[in-house]
Amino acid sequence: MSAPAPGTGPSADEEREILEAIERWAERELRPVARRFDHADEYPQEIVEQMKELGLFGATIHVEHGGLGLSASTYARLVMAISSVWMAPVGIFNSHLIMAACVQRHGTEAQKRQWLPRFASGELRGGIGLTEPNAGTDLQSIRTVARRDGAHYVVNGTKTWITNGVHGSCFGVLVKTDPEAQPRHRGMSMLVCEKGEGFRAAKKIRKLGYKSIDSAELVFEDYRCPVENLVGGVEGHGFKHAVGGLELGRINVAARGAGIASAALRDALRYAQERQTFGKPIAQHQAIQLKLADMATRLEASKLLIEQAARKYDTGERCDLEAGMAKLFASEAGVENSLEAMRIMGGYSYSTDFDVERYYRDAPLMCIGEGTNEMQRVIIARQLVERNPI
Ligand SMILES: Cc1cc2nc3c(=O)[nH]c(=O)nc-3n(C[C@H](O)[C@H](O)[C@H](O)COP(=O)(O)OP(=O)(O)OC[C@H]3O[C@@H](n4cnc5c(N)ncnc54)[C@H](O)[C@@H]3O)c2cc1C
């Protein structure tokens, strides 16, 4: 995702209005159905239609191409607001926007004109296909190959864990156009692939949480992709395109983690004032107070880290260190707060009649996506050394 081009984004007042509309929508439309869809692991088609109307599929696409052109700061707040009600639907437009961002940042003018308005309207929806059965963190070891054959690339390989894999129809797919290249990233390219003969979703992956949203294996068998769909029109830049959106991707995952952390605090705080033991609300027991205090502090710290990273991103400053810290801290805050909310709510937290068990199942994903938290720490440490040479 890239910041709106100067002068093309909405004003601060317009951004605030959009955010408020989304917050009202999440309360009115998402909250009442979240538990039902999550437990049934059913794709929320009616919610997708509403998201189209709200413009969410074009949230960060520039206005000139039919999107809302939101800043990173506002987009992060929007993601947090939705995630504090139900995190999973965010994946439907966020993964789609990562694909769109790749075209917006790196595509040719013709590609931008061809794809972005259709992405922004939600007419064409999809996601980003990087991971393979043998390659996640080590993306340069992917095996999906695209061989040039006249006006087409012939693509063969398998992608896995791809968000929107079943219900999406168009994906940014990382391939090897030169499998022998050294260093390996020089042989990698990004193709925009629309489903059709030779490209199908092979299976929906069953998951602990992040239900209702389809994560799927995508199979390419002699799939013919037009050469015009090579992002940027030049081979060998796919790895750069794939990792180029990571800063904003990390801010967004952080916002999802903070959203869950906030939901867990909200539910726990309410419950702690209602539930009585030994003649008083449990919120008056010091053991519970310590948990509530830590949960609230983690949430506020997450928000500040996210805001700092997003602000730097919006002003065009370097923010890789800040985005990494926000992602690391806020995703762990989501995990810790959901577990603490379970302890505070005792036996009821373990019941599927409440939402806390969902937060607890959804939160760990944020520690894996957009670079695992182990890798995040490694990257942060490397950047500390790079920025502070002796
Ligand atoms: C629900 C869900 C949705 C997803 N959606 C998408 C999607 O839409 N598109 C997509 O392309 N992918 C998607 N993914 C895949 C996700 O990006 C990968 O799972 C992630 O990149 C980690 O890769 P891996 O699972 O192969 O783990 P591995 O890379 O095998 O890592 C395993 C462990 O080793 C550690 N590790 C690896 N290398 C190092 C190192 N050099 N130093 C220290 N530790 C290391 C990791 O931190 C981790 O703890 C999704 C995954 C999930 C669970």
The ligand as an SDF file (V2000), in Angstrom:
LIG
                    3D

 53 58  0  0  0  0  0  0  0  0999 V2000
   -4.3280  -17.6330    8.3180 C   0  0  0  0  0  0  0  0  0  0  0  0
   -3.1580  -17.3530    7.4310 C   0  0  0  0  0  0  0  0  0  0  0  0
   -3.3050  -16.5370    6.3220 C   0  0  0  0  0  0  0  0  0  0  0  0
   -2.2290  -16.3300    5.4660 C   0  0  0  0  0  0  0  0  0  0  0  0
   -2.4120  -15.5700    4.3230 N   0  0  0  0  0  0  0  0  0  0  0  0
   -1.4370  -15.5150    3.4000 C   0  0  0  0  0  0  0  0  0  0  0  0
   -1.6550  -14.8720    2.1520 C   0  0  0  0  0  0  0  0  0  0  0  0
   -2.7230  -14.3100    1.8910 O   0  0  0  0  0  0  0  0  0  0  0  0
   -0.6460  -14.8870    1.2290 N   0  0  0  0  0  0  0  0  0  0  0  0
    0.5500  -15.4910    1.4880 C   0  0  0  0  0  0  0  0  0  0  0  0
    1.4030  -15.4700    0.5980 O   0  0  0  0  0  0  0  0  0  0  0  0
    0.8040  -16.0980    2.6610 N   0  0  0  0  0  0  0  0  0  0  0  0
   -0.1690  -16.1410    3.6300 C   0  0  0  0  0  0  0  0  0  0  0  0
    0.0600  -16.7750    4.8310 N   0  0  0  0  0  0  0  0  0  0  0  0
    1.3560  -17.4140    5.0670 C   0  0  0  0  0  0  0  0  0  0  0  0
    2.2370  -16.6730    6.0360 C   0  0  0  0  0  0  0  0  0  0  0  0
    2.7110  -15.4980    5.4200 O   0  0  0  0  0  0  0  0  0  0  0  0
    3.3580  -17.6250    6.4400 C   0  0  0  0  0  0  0  0  0  0  0  0
    2.7900  -18.6080    7.2800 O   0  0  0  0  0  0  0  0  0  0  0  0
    4.4730  -16.8870    7.1550 C   0  0  0  0  0  0  0  0  0  0  0  0
    5.1910  -16.1050    6.2380 O   0  0  0  0  0  0  0  0  0  0  0  0
    5.4640  -17.8550    7.8290 C   0  0  0  0  0  0  0  0  0  0  0  0
    5.9120  -18.8070    6.9280 O   0  0  0  0  0  0  0  0  0  0  0  0
    5.8530  -20.3590    7.3000 P   0  0  0  0  0  0  0  0  0  0  0  0
    4.5010  -20.6400    7.8570 O   0  0  0  0  0  0  0  0  0  0  0  0
    6.2730  -21.1080    6.0910 O   0  0  0  0  0  0  0  0  0  0  0  0
    6.8910  -20.5460    8.4580 O   0  0  0  0  0  0  0  0  0  0  0  0
    8.5050  -20.7940    8.2860 P   0  0  0  0  0  0  0  0  0  0  0  0
    9.0780  -19.7890    7.3600 O   0  0  0  0  0  0  0  0  0  0  0  0
    8.7290  -22.2300    7.9590 O   0  0  0  0  0  0  0  0  0  0  0  0
    8.9730  -20.5130    9.7590 O   0  0  0  0  0  0  0  0  0  0  0  0
    8.8240  -21.4550   10.8380 C   0  0  0  0  0  0  0  0  0  0  0  0
    9.4710  -20.8770   12.0900 C   0  0  0  0  0  0  0  0  0  0  0  0
   10.8730  -20.6400   11.8590 O   0  0  0  0  0  0  0  0  0  0  0  0
   11.1760  -19.2740   12.1330 C   0  0  0  0  0  0  0  0  0  0  0  0
   12.2070  -18.8270   11.2040 N   0  0  0  0  0  0  0  0  0  0  0  0
   12.2500  -18.9910    9.8510 C   0  0  0  0  0  0  0  0  0  0  0  0
   13.3680  -18.4820    9.3370 N   0  0  0  0  0  0  0  0  0  0  0  0
   14.0680  -17.9420   10.3740 C   0  0  0  0  0  0  0  0  0  0  0  0
   15.2900  -17.2340   10.4910 C   0  0  0  0  0  0  0  0  0  0  0  0
   16.0700  -16.9440    9.4240 N   0  0  0  0  0  0  0  0  0  0  0  0
   15.6970  -16.8330   11.7340 N   0  0  0  0  0  0  0  0  0  0  0  0
   14.9370  -17.0860   12.8140 C   0  0  0  0  0  0  0  0  0  0  0  0
   13.7580  -17.7500   12.7780 N   0  0  0  0  0  0  0  0  0  0  0  0
   13.3210  -18.1600   11.5700 C   0  0  0  0  0  0  0  0  0  0  0  0
    9.8660  -18.5160   11.9370 C   0  0  0  0  0  0  0  0  0  0  0  0
    9.8750  -17.3100   12.6700 O   0  0  0  0  0  0  0  0  0  0  0  0
    8.8850  -19.5310   12.5040 C   0  0  0  0  0  0  0  0  0  0  0  0
    8.8930  -19.4390   13.9130 O   0  0  0  0  0  0  0  0  0  0  0  0
   -0.9810  -16.9280    5.7440 C   0  0  0  0  0  0  0  0  0  0  0  0
   -0.8170  -17.7180    6.8950 C   0  0  0  0  0  0  0  0  0  0  0  0
   -1.8780  -17.9310    7.7380 C   0  0  0  0  0  0  0  0  0  0  0  0
   -1.6960  -18.7920    8.9560 C   0  0  0  0  0  0  0  0  0  0  0  0
  1  2  1  0
  2  3  1  0
  2 52  2  0
  3  4  2  0
  4  5  1  0
  4 50  1  0
  5  6  2  0
  6  7  1  0
  6 13  1  0
  7  8  2  0
  7  9  1  0
  9 10  1  0
 10 11  2  0
 10 12  1  0
 12 13  2  0
 13 14  1  0
 14 15  1  0
 14 50  1  0
 15 16  1  0
 16 17  1  0
 16 18  1  0
 18 19  1  0
 18 20  1  0
 20 21  1  0
 20 22  1  0
 22 23  1  0
 23 24  1  0
 24 25  2  0
 24 26  1  0
 24 27  1  0
 27 28  1  0
 28 29  2  0
 28 30  1  0
 28 31  1  0
 31 32  1  0
 32 33  1  0
 33 34  1  0
 33 48  1  0
 34 35  1  0
 35 36  1  0
 35 46  1  0
 36 37  1  0
 36 45  1  0
 37 38  2  0
 38 39  1  0
 39 40  1  0
 39 45  2  0
 40 41  1  0
 40 42  2  0
 42 43  1  0
 43 44  2  0
 44 45  1  0
 46 47  1  0
 46 48  1  0
 48 49  1  0
 50 51  2  0
 51 52  1  0
 52 53  1  0
M  END
$$$$
